[in-house]
């Protein structure tokens, strides 16, 4: 059983010892590939000196999260790995966590992706954003079972989990492929989960598996703080979804009708929101997005 761990780094010197060090302490065979996206803080030099056994691919430029991960996913397929394990540079696994994910994949072939429970960096609570994916409207029993001590190492199907720590099966890579090039940073995991479900596979959380995700103290993020950028990315996510099959032309007409109604009824805040959504649809790189959506609907290692 071979697991190919893939870690994408970008100025990640602060976390690199905890992240890569945790991949040394596993009970299943792991080969680690680090894809560096042009770090300038000494990350590359630190990896070479402190983790010489790990394969390092320095791109020399920032390819974005999805494209950099695709390098590792392609290698995982080519080298015969049974699973690829994607781990964020600001995350590290608890001993035994990876073995539990692999065991869950073995007994649950319906799962294309399995995720551990994400704790915060100090281990004092669930990662706040991760906890939003586990509520009763996403799975009616997960929180309840965890609170009552009934969850154990059970796997719970969920609608979405961010890609901070994904175990992706070989069967999933061969059927769904890699991350869509429509996304540079953020949104690629939303799109991948949409495609996963389109191709009939499930996403699961293994309750007994744990990682730490150290991000709670970072309060600024230009990819989310810039509202126009956020809306542009949301539009790409929506039009890339093969389950929705939205048509840009029809969506523009719909938004224009909605905008006219709000203006006539003097609903100014709603009108402002609709103007912004319409702007994002007009800014959509339509040909690229629809081309990649069509490709993602095909069975095979798309984008790898």
Number of C-alpha atoms within 10 A of each C-alpha: 10 16 23 25 25 28 27 26 25 19 17 20 20 13 18 23 16 16 22 24 15 16 22 16 14 16 13 15 14 20 19 23 24 24 25 25 22 17 19 13 13 12 19 24 13 14 20 13 9 13 17 10 13 17 15 18 16 17 13 12 11 16 16 16 23 23 24 24 23 20 18 26 29 17 16 24 19 9 11 13 19 17 27 28 29 23 26 21 26 21 24 26 24 15 17 15 20 27 15 23 27 22 12 19 22 12 10 14 14 16 24 27 29 28 30 26 21 29 20 20 19 12 14 9 12 19 21 13 14 18 15 14 16 22 15 12 11 14 15 13 16 22 17 14 14 13 10 9 9 14 18 12 15 16 25 19 18 20 16 21 26 17 19 22 29 25 26 25 23 21 19 24 25 15 22 27 24 25 27 25 17 22 20 17 15 19 21 25 21 21 23 23 23 20 25 23 16 17 19 12 19 22 23 27 26 23 24 17 24 24 27 26 26 20 14 12 8 7 7 8 8 9 13 13 11 10 12 15 14 16 18 19 22 18 22 23 21 17 22 30 23 21 14 11 13 14 11 16 11 10 14 17 12 12 17 16 12 15 20 13 13 17 14 10 9 11 12 13 11 13 20 14 12 19 16 15 20 21 16 21 22 15 12 17 14 17 9 12 20 21 12 18 20 13 16 28 18 14 14 17 20 18 17 19
